[in-house]
Amino acid sequence: MSETEEIERIVLIMSRRAATWFAVAVLLATVVTRQNAVSQASLQTGRTPQITESLGLSARLTNAIVRTDNSIELDFILLNTSSVPIRLAQRWNSWGAYQWQFRVVDAKGTAYELKNPQQAWDRNALTMFTIRPSEEQITRCRLDMTTTSHSLDETAIFALPPFEGAAFPGALQSPRTNGWVFPATVTGIFSASKQKQTGVNGEAIETTWEGTIATKPLVVVK
């Protein structure tokens, strides 16, 4: 084979390889574009990620009732499905206050995002609760747009932002009503990051789980 033929052969091989890599690049770009389109569509439609279990923690809703003022009460249950204890920040302090959230979609398709209305603390410290393997932690919750009080006895309150002046129990904002139309679909979201503080005696106070999970939607009827 002459030198010219050898060069032509090498050029042909390199051209074929370049074409192959170009095709692969186009395919990857198409996949990424489709994934981004799906992500954007999910954000635009307000869909809640349906991850009901992650790293040994699962979530579900149960025991829902509708009160006379149309507020909704239910139990938000966290279950430890792992083989080790899970430590999480308690709701009363700023580290754990916003871990629980709710999304309500009523019969008209109107969506409501409800959160803990507490904005300030007169005392604050990282304290935790522990869920042992196969055990549950139950939080009784009230979804109520008529108040910005963040707790009532043992019931955690969740309301609709914004929360002007909603620092402590009893703080009120402009009057609202629980105007959702039943049946309504309720989804609970639990999201936490790992937290670490040093106690008064120098001991480490540290949570052990981080992630975001969502309950399966619960249909609530009046």
Backbone hydrogen bonds in HBPLUS format (Angstrom, degrees):
<---DONOR---> <-ACCEPTOR-->    atom                        ^
c    i                          cat <-CA-CA->   ^        H-A-AA   ^      H-
h    n   atom  resd res      DA  || num        DHA   H-A  angle D-A-AA Bond
n    s   type  num  typ     dist DA aas  dist angle  dist       angle   num
A0006-GLU N   A0002-SER O   3.02 MM   4  6.28 155.5  2.08 148.7 155.7     1
A0007-ILE N   A0003-GLU O   3.03 MM   4  6.27 155.8  2.09 145.6 151.4     2
A0008-GLU N   A0004-THR O   2.99 MM   4  6.26 158.8  2.03 147.6 153.6     3
A0009-ARG N   A0005-GLU O   2.92 MM   4  6.15 151.4  2.01 145.8 153.3     4
A0010-ILE N   A0006-GLU O   3.02 MM   4  6.29 159.5  2.07 149.5 154.3     5
A0011-VAL N   A0007-ILE O   2.93 MM   4  6.18 160.1  1.97 151.9 157.6     6
A0012-LEU N   A0008-GLU O   2.97 MM   4  6.16 154.5  2.04 144.1 150.9     7
A0013-ILE N   A0009-ARG O   3.01 MM   4  6.30 159.3  2.06 150.0 154.9     8
A0014-MET N   A0010-ILE O   2.97 MM   4  6.22 165.8  1.99 152.7 156.3     9
A0015-SER N   A0011-VAL O   2.88 MM   4  6.05 149.5  1.97 145.1 154.0    10
A0016-ARG N   A0012-LEU O   3.02 MM   4  6.28 156.7  2.08 148.3 153.9    11
A0017-ARG N   A0013-ILE O   3.01 MM   4  6.31 159.3  2.05 151.1 156.7    12
A0018-ALA N   A0014-MET O   2.90 MM   4  6.08 157.9  1.95 146.0 152.2    13
A0019-ALA N   A0015-SER O   2.96 MM   4  6.20 154.3  2.02 145.8 152.7    14
A0020-THR N   A0016-ARG O   2.98 MM   4  6.25 152.3  2.06 145.5 153.1    15
A0021-TRP N   A0017-ARG O   2.94 MM   4  6.24 165.4  1.96 156.9 159.4    16
A0022-PHE N   A0018-ALA O   2.91 MM   4  6.07 151.5  1.99 145.0 153.4    17
A0023-ALA N   A0019-ALA O   2.99 MM   4  6.21 152.9  2.06 144.3 151.0    18
A0024-VAL N   A0020-THR O   2.99 MM   4  6.31 155.2  2.05 149.3 156.3    19
A0025-ALA N   A0021-TRP O   2.89 MM   4  6.11 158.1  1.94 147.0 152.9    20
A0026-VAL N   A0022-PHE O   2.94 MM   4  6.21 156.8  2.00 148.2 154.1    21
A0027-LEU N   A0023-ALA O   2.98 MM   4  6.21 157.4  2.03 146.4 152.5    22
A0028-LEU N   A0024-VAL O   2.91 MM   4  6.20 162.7  1.94 155.0 159.0    23
A0029-ALA N   A0025-ALA O   2.90 MM   4  6.08 158.7  1.95 147.3 153.7    24
A0030-THR N   A0026-VAL O   2.93 MM   4  6.15 148.7  2.03 144.2 152.7    25
A0031-VAL N   A0027-LEU O   3.00 MM   4  6.31 156.7  2.06 149.7 155.4    26
A0032-VAL N   A0028-LEU O   2.93 MM   4  6.18 168.5  1.94 156.2 158.7    27
A0033-THR N   A0029-ALA O   2.92 MM   4  6.04 158.3  1.97 143.4 150.0    28
A0034-ARG N   A0030-THR O   2.97 MM   4  6.19 156.5  2.02 147.0 153.0    29
A0035-GLN N   A0031-VAL O   2.92 MM   4  6.20 157.9  1.96 151.5 157.9    30
A0036-ASN N   A0032-VAL O   2.86 MM   4  6.11 161.9  1.90 153.8 158.6    31
A0037-ALA N   A0033-THR O   2.90 MM   4  6.10 150.4  1.99 143.1 151.8    32
A0038-VAL N   A0034-ARG O   2.93 MM   4  6.20 154.4  1.99 148.4 154.7    33
A0039-SER N   A0035-GLN O   2.90 MM   4  6.18 159.6  1.95 149.9 155.7    34
A0040-GLN N   A0036-ASN O   2.85 MM   4  6.06 163.1  1.88 151.3 155.6    35
A0041-ALA N   A0037-ALA O   2.90 MM   4  6.06 153.7  1.97 143.4 151.1    36
A0042-SER N   A0038-VAL O   2.92 MM   4  6.15 153.4  1.99 147.6 154.7    37
A0043-LEU N   A0039-SER O   3.02 MM   4  6.32 155.8  2.08 148.3 154.6    38
A0044-GLN N   A0040-GLN O   2.87 MM   4  6.08 160.3  1.91 149.7 155.4    39
A0045-THR N   A0041-ALA O   2.96 MM   4  6.10 148.0  2.06 146.0 153.7    40
A0047-ARG N   A0042-SER O   3.06 MM   5  5.31 155.0  2.12 153.0 155.2    41
A0046-GLY N   A0043-LEU O   3.18 MM   3  5.05 150.9  2.27  96.4 105.2    42
A0214-ALA N   A0051-ILE O   2.69 MM 163  5.39 155.7  1.75 130.5 139.2    43
A0059-ALA N   A0052-THR O   3.22 MM   7  5.90 144.2  2.35 153.8 160.4    44
A0054-SER N   A0057-LEU O   2.93 MM   3  5.44 156.1  1.99 147.1 152.3    45
A0057-LEU N   A0054-SER O   3.06 MM   3  5.44 152.8  2.13 113.8 122.0    46
A0081-THR N   A0056-GLY O   2.74 MM  25  4.69 149.1  1.83 130.5 137.5    47
A0058-SER N   A0079-LEU O   2.96 MM  21  5.19 159.6  2.01 146.6 153.3    48
A0079-LEU N   A0058-SER O   2.92 MM  21  5.19 162.1  1.95 142.0 147.2    49
A0060-ARG N   A0077-ILE O   3.03 MM  17  5.35 144.8  2.16 144.1 153.3    50
A0077-ILE N   A0060-ARG O   2.89 MM  17  5.35 175.2  1.89 170.7 169.9    51
A0062-THR N   A0075-ASP O   3.10 MM  13  5.29 146.5  2.22 141.4 149.4    52
A0075-ASP N   A0062-THR O   2.83 MM  13  5.29 176.5  1.83 166.0 165.1    53
A0065-ILE N   A0073-GLU O   2.80 MM   8  5.34 149.8  1.89 152.6 160.8    54
A0073-GLU N   A0065-ILE O   2.97 MM   8  5.34 164.7  1.99 153.0 158.0    55
A0067-ARG N   A0071-SER O   2.88 MM   4  5.41 167.1  1.90 162.0 165.3    56
A0070-ASN N   A0067-ARG O   2.91 MM   3  5.22 155.1  1.97 120.3 121.7    57
A0072-ILE N   A0143-LEU O   3.12 MM  71  5.06 157.0  2.18 136.0 140.2    58
A0143-LEU N   A0072-ILE O   2.69 MM  71  5.06 165.1  1.71 155.0 159.2    59
A0074-LEU N   A0141-CYS O   3.00 MM  67  5.48 151.8  2.08 146.2 154.4    60
A0141-CYS N   A0074-LEU O   2.83 MM  67  5.48 175.3  1.83 172.1 173.8    61
A0076-PHE N   A0139-THR O   2.89 MM  63  5.17 168.6  1.90 147.1 150.6    62
A0139-THR N   A0076-PHE O   2.98 MM  63  5.17 160.8  2.02 142.1 148.4    63
A0078-LEU N   A0137-GLN O   2.94 MM  59  5.18 166.2  1.96 150.5 154.8    64
A0137-GLN N   A0078-LEU O   2.84 MM  59  5.18 148.3  1.94 146.5 156.2    65
A0080-ASN N   A0135-GLU O   3.08 MM  55  5.80 170.1  2.09 169.2 170.8    66
A0134-SER N   A0080-ASN O   2.82 MM  54  5.28 151.7  1.90 149.2 153.5    67
A0086-ILE N   A0131-ILE O   2.98 MM  45  5.23 161.2  2.02 140.6 146.4    68
A0131-ILE N   A0086-ILE O   2.85 MM  45  5.23 164.2  1.87 152.8 157.4    69
A0208-THR N   A0087-ARG O   3.01 MM 121  5.28 164.4  2.04 138.5 140.5    70
A0088-LEU N   A0129-PHE O   3.00 MM  41  5.61 164.9  2.02 162.9 167.2    71
A0129-PHE N   A0088-LEU O   2.88 MM  41  5.61 152.2  1.96 157.0 166.2    72
A0090-GLN N   A0127-THR O   2.92 MM  37  5.88 165.5  1.94 144.2 143.8    73
A0096-GLY N   A0093-ASN O   3.18 MM   3  5.69 135.7  2.39 109.4 119.8    74
A0097-ALA N   A0093-ASN O   2.93 MM   4  5.73 125.7  2.23 150.7 166.8    75
A0099-GLN N   A0096-GLY O   3.33 MM   3  5.55 171.8  2.33 116.7 116.6    76
A0191-SER N   A0099-GLN O   2.91 MM  92  4.91 155.2  1.97 135.1 142.7    77
A0101-GLN N   A0189-ILE O   2.90 MM  88  5.09 142.3  2.05 152.4 157.4    78
A0189-ILE N   A0101-GLN O   2.85 MM  88  5.09 167.2  1.87 141.6 142.2    79
A0102-PHE N   A0114-LEU O   3.02 MM  12  5.11 160.4  2.06 151.3 152.3    80
A0114-LEU N   A0102-PHE O   2.88 MM  12  5.11 159.1  1.92 142.4 148.7    81
A0103-ARG N   A0187-THR O   2.89 MM  84  5.23 153.1  1.96 153.4 160.7    82
A0187-THR N   A0103-ARG O   2.92 MM  84  5.23 157.4  1.97 150.2 157.5    83
A0104-VAL N   A0112-TYR O   2.85 MM   8  5.04 163.7  1.88 149.1 154.5    84
A0112-TYR N   A0104-VAL O   2.73 MM   8  5.04 147.9  1.83 148.3 158.5    85
A0105-VAL N   A0185-THR O   2.91 MM  80  5.20 161.4  1.94 148.8 155.0    86
A0185-THR N   A0105-VAL O   2.82 MM  80  5.20 172.4  1.83 151.7 151.2    87
A0106-ASP N   A0110-THR O   3.01 MM   4  5.55 157.4  2.06 152.1 152.9    88
A0109-GLY N   A0106-ASP O   2.88 MM   3  5.31 161.2  1.92 115.8 122.0    89
A0107-ALA N   A0181-VAL O   2.87 MM  74  5.38 171.5  1.87 141.7 144.6    90
A0115-LYS N   A0159-ALA O   2.82 MM  44  5.49 152.9  1.89 159.0 155.1    91
A0159-ALA N   A0115-LYS O   2.86 MM  44  5.49 158.5  1.91 154.8 147.8    92
A0119-GLN N   A0166-ALA O   3.19 MM  47  6.03 128.6  2.47 138.3 146.8    93
A0135-GLU N   A0132-ARG O   2.92 MM   3  5.36 155.8  1.98 141.9 141.6    94
A0156-ALA N   A0140-ARG O   2.85 MM  16  6.21 166.9  1.86 159.6 157.1    95
A0142-ARG N   A0156-ALA O   2.76 MM  14  6.09 152.8  1.83 165.6 166.4    96
A0158-PHE N   A0142-ARG O   2.86 MM  16  6.09 150.0  1.95 170.8 167.5    97
A0144-ASP N   A0158-PHE O   2.89 MM  14  6.09 159.1  1.93 165.3 172.4    98
A0157-ILE N   A0150-HIS O   3.25 MM   7  4.89 171.2  2.26 116.2 115.3    99
A0152-LEU N   A0155-THR O   2.91 MM   3  5.16 158.1  1.96 154.9 160.0   100
A0155-THR N   A0152-LEU O   2.83 MM   3  5.16 164.5  1.85 135.1 136.5   101
A0166-ALA N   A0163-PHE O   3.18 MM   3  5.27 155.6  2.24 132.0 125.6   102
A0171-ALA N   A0168-PHE O   3.08 MM   3  5.88 157.7  2.13 149.4 150.7   103
A0184-ALA N   A0220-VAL O   2.92 MM  36  5.24 156.4  1.98 151.2 154.5   104
A0220-VAL N   A0184-ALA O   2.69 MM  36  5.24 173.4  1.70 165.2 167.5   105
A0186-VAL N   A0218-LEU O   2.79 MM  32  5.09 169.3  1.80 144.5 147.1   106
A0218-LEU N   A0186-VAL O   2.78 MM  32  5.09 163.3  1.81 145.0 150.5   107
A0215-THR N   A0188-GLY O   2.83 MM  27  5.23 159.7  1.87 151.8 157.4   108
A0190-PHE N   A0213-ILE O   2.86 MM  23  5.41 169.3  1.87 160.5 163.8   109
A0213-ILE N   A0190-PHE O   2.89 MM  23  5.41 162.5  1.93 155.4 160.5   110
A0192-ALA N   A0211-GLY O   2.95 MM  19  5.61 157.6  2.00 160.7 167.2   111
A0211-GLY N   A0192-ALA O   2.86 MM  19  5.61 153.9  1.92 151.1 154.6   112
A0207-THR N   A0195-GLN O   2.92 MM  12  5.36 155.4  1.98 147.5 155.4   113
A0197-GLN N   A0205-ILE O   2.78 MM   8  5.11 157.4  1.83 148.3 156.3   114
A0205-ILE N   A0197-GLN O   2.75 MM   8  5.11 167.6  1.76 163.3 160.5   115
A0199-GLY N   A0203-GLU O   2.64 MM   4  5.02 172.5  1.65 159.3 160.8   116
A0202-GLY N   A0199-GLY O   2.98 MM   3  5.08 160.9  2.01 112.9 114.6   117
